[in-house]
Amino acid sequence: MSTSSPEHHGGDRARRARSGAVGRRSPRSGTEPVTAKSPLGLRLILSGVFLPMFGVATVAFAMWAGQSGPGDDPGRGPLIVLAVVCGVLALLAAVGLLAVLRRLRHERGER
């Protein structure tokens, strides 16, 4: 009998058959628990905190870059780089937040 058969893992495998399977690059090794879950609550809190923080930082750096003159220190270039970096991090936090909310909805049985 294979260690990845439904009988080996119990009925829980049928209910959580797709959970965590998206993006998996290698097959299950069999050493991790079947019911292992990522800490969705912590991920939700971190995304909820960092999304607005990086969003505000993006706007602040962009406005600062727009108001800086040719002889100002820091110059316009570094401020634009900071605005772009903060924007990318805000985007990643938004994607993380959407992924967590989607998984929470899926685990609750909602569509």
SULGI-V360338 format. One line per field, one symbol per residue. ss: DSSP state (A for helix, B for strand, O for the rest). phi: phi as a letter, one per 40 degrees, with the letter a starting at -180 (. if undefined). psi: psi as a letter, one per 20 degrees, with the letter a starting at -180 (. if undefined). A space follows every 10 residues. Layout:
BEGIN
ss->???
phi->???
psi->???
END
This chain:
BEGIN
ss->OOOOOAAAAO OAAAAOOOOO OOOOOOOOOO OOOOOOOOOA AAAAAAAAAA AAAAAAAAAA AAAAAAAOOO OOOOOAAAAA AAAAAAAAAA AAAAAAAAAA AAAAAAAAOO O
phi->.ccbcccccg cccccbcccg ccgccbcdcg ccccccbccc cccccccccc cccccccccc cccccccccc bcbcccdccc cccccccccc cccccccccc ccccccccgc b
psi->pqijqhhhia ihhhhkhipi hpiphqrpii iqqhjpqqnh gghggghhgh ghghgghggg hggghhiqah jqoqrhghhg ggggghgghg ghhgggghgg hghggghijr .
END
